[in-house]
Amino acid sequence: MVASDLLAADTSMGPVTLNVGNLDAVTKYYRDGVALQVLSEDGGTVTLGRGTTPVVILEHTPALRHASPRDAGLFHTAILFETEEALAAAVYSVAQHYPNTFTGSSDHLVSKAFYFTDPEGNGVELYWDRDRTTWSWTHGSIEMGTLFLDPNAFLQENLTQEAVDQPIIGGASVGHVHLQVGDVQGAHDFYVDRLGFEQTINYGGTALFVSAGGYHHHMAMNVWNSAGTGPRLPALGLGQIDIRVPSADDVGALTERLQHFGVATRDDGQTVSFDDPWANLIRVTAA
């Protein structure tokens, strides 16, 4: 793959849009639990994030039904915190307000991660990255693990009284988005060969991790619950994934590449939108 076929090295993830049935309940989860701020409210749309950075956009769509756990769609939205103290503050906040939504924690070598499920079944990962200089690569693949991470020990080491009193510490952003798809090879064909990410790991044909610029992963796709599934129907859950590229020229180059491969696109010069093979809607915007 030549450089012109790749997304720019400083590509990043934008907010994840969720279709929700109970707007009030899900807003409270991300505000009071995850400790995000309500950045805007407009009718049936609530945007939450930190500072000026949107993280989740909630669209009130009560007419939609829940999807099957075996359907394509969102596996989790991964929210990246700047420090371990900031991560500890958010984890403690969720534990205090929504203790039954915790599903696990892991040290992934490149990061420390805590997993939750929001009130409508959307997966949420809260994590912190180790410095890139500590990451290890072997034959072009990032070395990641799933090591035991004791949540209580992590909080004891990193949680301060200030963080308990005021859990909004520093910035937060979408670090990566993990999807359920029907097959990993199809995901590689689309996200690597067409969209322009680079593969960072293939886990035995059951999960694919991809990134731009040498990050451990900006997106991942797995078939752990969804092998063989086809395109999604409209449902609660994932509404849209946003990806940020540096310039309008990057949007234009991507649009041309997608059209070359026969991917239907909708673009206005600053943004381009398209569906992946499982009807997950993606929008790429010039930063």
C-alpha positions in Angstrom: 0.0 0.0 0.0 1.5 3.4 -1.0 1.2 6.5 1.2 -1.4 8.0 -1.0 -3.7 5.1 -0.2 -3.5 5.7 3.6 -5.3 8.0 5.9 -3.2 10.9 7.2 -1.0 10.1 10.2 -2.7 12.5 12.4 -6.2 11.2 11.7 -8.3 10.9 14.9 -11.7 9.8 16.0 -14.6 12.2 16.4 -17.8 11.7 18.5 -19.9 8.6 18.3 -23.6 9.2 17.7 -26.0 6.8 19.5 -29.7 6.3 18.7 -31.4 6.1 22.1 -34.9 5.3 23.3 -34.7 7.0 26.7 -32.8 10.2 26.2 -33.0 11.4 29.8 -31.6 8.1 31.2 -28.7 7.8 28.8 -27.9 11.5 29.2 -27.7 11.0 33.0 -25.4 8.0 32.5 -22.8 9.8 30.5 -23.1 13.1 32.5 -23.4 11.8 36.1 -21.6 8.5 35.6 -18.9 8.9 33.0 -18.5 12.6 34.1 -18.9 14.2 30.7 -20.3 17.6 30.3 -23.5 18.5 28.4 -22.1 20.7 25.6 -25.4 21.3 23.8 -29.1 20.3 23.8 -31.2 20.8 20.7 -34.6 19.2 20.8 -34.0 15.5 20.7 -30.2 15.7 20.4 -27.8 16.0 23.4 -24.1 16.3 22.9 -21.7 15.4 25.7 -18.0 15.8 26.0 -15.2 17.7 27.8 -14.4 21.3 27.1 -15.1 21.9 23.4 -14.5 18.2 22.4 -17.7 16.2 21.8 -17.5 12.5 22.8 -21.1 11.2 22.4 -24.1 12.6 20.6 -27.4 11.2 21.7 -30.3 11.2 19.2 -33.7 10.5 20.7 -35.2 7.8 18.4 -37.9 6.1 20.5 -39.6 4.5 17.4 -36.5 2.3 16.9 -36.2 -1.1 18.5 -33.2 -2.7 20.2 -31.0 -4.8 17.8 -30.1 -8.4 18.5 -26.8 -9.0 20.3 -25.8 -10.9 17.2 -26.3 -8.0 14.8 -23.6 -5.8 13.4 -23.1 -2.5 15.1 -21.3 -1.0 18.1 -19.2 -3.2 20.4 -18.0 -0.3 22.4 -17.1 3.4 22.3 -13.7 3.9 23.9 -13.2 7.2 25.8 -9.6 8.2 26.2 -8.4 10.1 29.3 -5.3 12.2 29.6 -4.0 10.8 33.0 -4.5 7.9 35.2 -6.0 10.2 37.8 -8.6 11.4 35.3 -9.4 7.8 34.3 -9.7 6.8 38.0 -12.0 9.7 38.6 -14.3 8.6 35.8 -14.2 5.0 36.8 -15.0 5.8 40.4 -17.9 8.1 39.3 -19.5 5.3 37.3 -19.0 2.9 40.1 -20.7 5.3 42.5 -23.7 6.1 40.3 -24.1 3.0 38.2 -22.3 0.1 40.0 -24.1 -2.6 38.1 -22.8 -1.4 34.7 -19.2 -2.5 35.3 -18.2 -5.5 33.1 -14.5 -5.8 33.5 -11.0 -4.3 33.3 -7.7 -5.2 31.6 -4.1 -4.1 31.3 -3.5 -4.2 27.5 0.2 -3.3 27.7 -0.4 -0.2 25.7 -3.2 1.0 27.9 -5.3 0.4 31.0 -9.0 -0.1 30.3 -12.3 -0.4 32.2 -15.5 -1.7 30.6 -19.1 -0.8 31.2 -22.5 -1.1 29.5 -24.8 2.0 29.4 -28.5 1.8 30.2 -29.4 0.8 26.7 -26.8 -1.9 26.2 -24.1 0.1 24.4 -20.6 -0.9 25.4 -18.3 1.8 26.9 -14.6 1.6 27.5 -12.8 4.1 29.7 -9.0 4.0 29.2 -5.6 5.7 29.5 -2.7 5.2 27.2 0.9 4.4 28.2 3.5 6.6 26.5 4.1 5.4 22.9 7.8 5.0 23.6 6.8 2.0 25.8 4.8 0.2 23.1 6.3 -2.8 21.4 5.9 -3.8 17.8 6.8 -7.2 16.2 6.8 -7.7 12.4 4.4 -4.8 12.0 1.9 -5.8 14.7 1.4 -4.0 18.0 1.9 -6.1 21.1 -1.2 -6.0 23.2 -2.3 -8.3 26.0 -5.3 -8.9 28.2 -3.7 -8.9 31.7 -5.5 -8.8 35.0 -6.1 -5.3 36.2 -7.5 -5.0 39.7 -9.9 -2.1 39.7 -9.8 -1.5 43.4 -6.0 -1.4 43.4 -6.0 0.9 40.5 -8.4 3.3 42.3 -6.3 3.1 45.5 -3.2 4.1 43.6 -4.6 6.8 41.4 -7.8 8.3 42.9 -7.4 11.5 44.9 -9.9 13.2 47.1 -10.0 16.1 44.7 -11.0 13.6 41.9 -13.8 12.2 44.1 -15.1 15.7 44.8 -14.7 16.9 41.2 -14.4 14.0 38.7 -14.1 16.1 35.6 -10.3 16.3 35.3 -8.7 17.4 32.0 -9.9 16.4 28.6 -11.5 13.3 27.2 -12.0 12.2 23.6 -13.0 9.2 21.6 -9.8 7.2 21.3 -11.2 4.3 19.3 -14.4 2.7 18.2 -14.9 -1.1 18.2 -17.5 -2.7 16.0 -19.3 -6.0 15.6 -19.2 -7.1 11.9 -20.0 -10.2 9.9 -16.5 -11.2 8.8 -12.9 -10.1 9.5 -11.7 -10.4 5.9 -14.5 -8.2 4.7 -13.6 -5.7 7.4 -10.0 -5.7 6.2 -11.1 -5.3 2.6 -13.1 -2.2 3.6 -11.2 -0.5 6.4 -7.7 -1.2 5.2 -7.8 -1.6 1.4 -10.5 1.1 0.8 -10.7 3.4 3.7 -7.0 3.6 4.2 -6.3 2.5 7.8 -3.3 0.2 8.4 -3.7 -3.1 10.2 -2.1 -3.3 13.6 -3.3 -6.7 14.8 -5.3 -9.6 13.4 -6.4 -11.8 16.3 -6.7 -15.3 14.7 -9.2 -14.2 12.1 -11.8 -13.2 14.8 -10.8 -9.5 15.3 -9.0 -6.9 13.3 -7.4 -3.7 14.8 -6.5 -0.8 12.5 -5.1 2.7 12.9 -3.5 5.7 11.3 -0.1 7.1 12.1 1.1 4.1 14.3 -1.6 4.3 17.0 -2.5 1.0 18.6 -6.0 1.2 17.1 -8.4 3.8 16.0 -11.0 1.2 15.1 -11.5 -2.5 15.6 -14.0 -5.0 14.2 -14.8 -8.4 15.7 -17.0 -11.4 15.0 -17.2 -12.8 18.5 -21.0 -12.4 18.7 -21.8 -11.6 15.1 -20.1 -14.0 12.7 -21.9 -14.2 9.4 -24.3 -11.3 10.0 -25.4 -9.1 7.2 -26.2 -5.3 6.9 -27.9 -3.8 9.9 -31.5 -2.6 9.9 -32.3 0.8 11.6 -32.1 0.2 15.3 -31.2 1.7 18.7 -27.5 1.8 19.2 -24.9 3.1 16.8 -26.0 6.0 14.7 -22.8 7.3 13.2 -19.0 7.2 13.6 -17.1 10.3 13.0 -13.5 10.4 11.8 -11.4 13.6 11.6 -8.7 14.1 9.0 -6.4 17.1 8.8 -7.7 18.9 5.7 -10.3 19.1 2.9 -7.6 17.7 0.6 -7.6 14.5 2.7 -11.4 14.3 2.4 -11.1 14.7 -1.3 -8.5 12.0 -1.7 -10.6 9.6 0.4 -13.7 10.4 -1.6 -11.9 9.6 -4.8 -10.5 6.4 -3.4 -13.9 5.2 -2.2 -15.5 6.1 -5.5 -12.8 4.2 -7.3 -13.8 1.1 -5.3 -17.5 1.7 -6.0 -18.4 2.8 -2.5 -21.5 5.1 -2.5 -20.6 8.4 -0.9 -22.3 11.7 0.0 -19.8 14.6 0.1 -19.8 18.4 0.2 -16.0 19.0 0.0 -15.6 19.3 3.8 -17.2 16.0 4.8 -17.9 12.6 3.2 -20.3 10.0 4.5 -20.7 6.4 3.5 -21.8 3.0 4.9 -19.4 0.1 5.6 -20.5 -3.4 4.4 -22.7 -3.8 7.5 -24.5 -0.5 7.0 -22.6 1.3 9.8 -22.7 4.9 8.9 -19.3 6.7 8.9 -18.6 10.4 8.3 -15.1 11.8 7.7 -14.6 15.5 8.3 -11.8 17.9 7.7 -10.6 19.0 11.2 
